[in-house]
C-alpha cells in the first residue's frame, strides 16, 4: 500500500499519508475538527462516522469552517 495518497480537498489536489481517519486528516491539514463540517464524496459526513472513515486515493472532500458572528 502506498505511503502517500492524493485527495481532492476543496477543489485542490493534495497529498497526504495513507490510512488516515477523517479527524487525523483534518488536523494534518490545519483544521480544527471541532469547527468544521465535511462533505465526503458528495455526501455530508456526519461526525459520528468520522472515526470509522478512512480516506482513500481519489476521495473528494469539501471542508467548511464554521464561523460565528452576527
C-alpha positions, 0 to 999 in steps of 0.5 A, a space after each residue: 500500500 502506498 505511503 502517500 495518497 492524493 485527495 481532492 480537498 476543496 477543489 485542490 489536489 493534495 497529498 497526504 499519508 495513507 490510512 488516515 481517519 477523517 479527524 487525523 486528516 483534518 488536523 494534518 491539514 490545519 483544521 480544527 475538527 471541532 469547527 468544521 463540517 465535511 462533505 465526503 464524496 458528495 455526501 455530508 459526513 456526519 461526525 459520528 462516522 468520522 472515526 470509522 472513515 478512512 480516506 482513500 486515493 481519489 476521495 473528494 472532500 469539501 471542508 467548511 469552517 464554521 464561523 460565528 458572528 452576527 
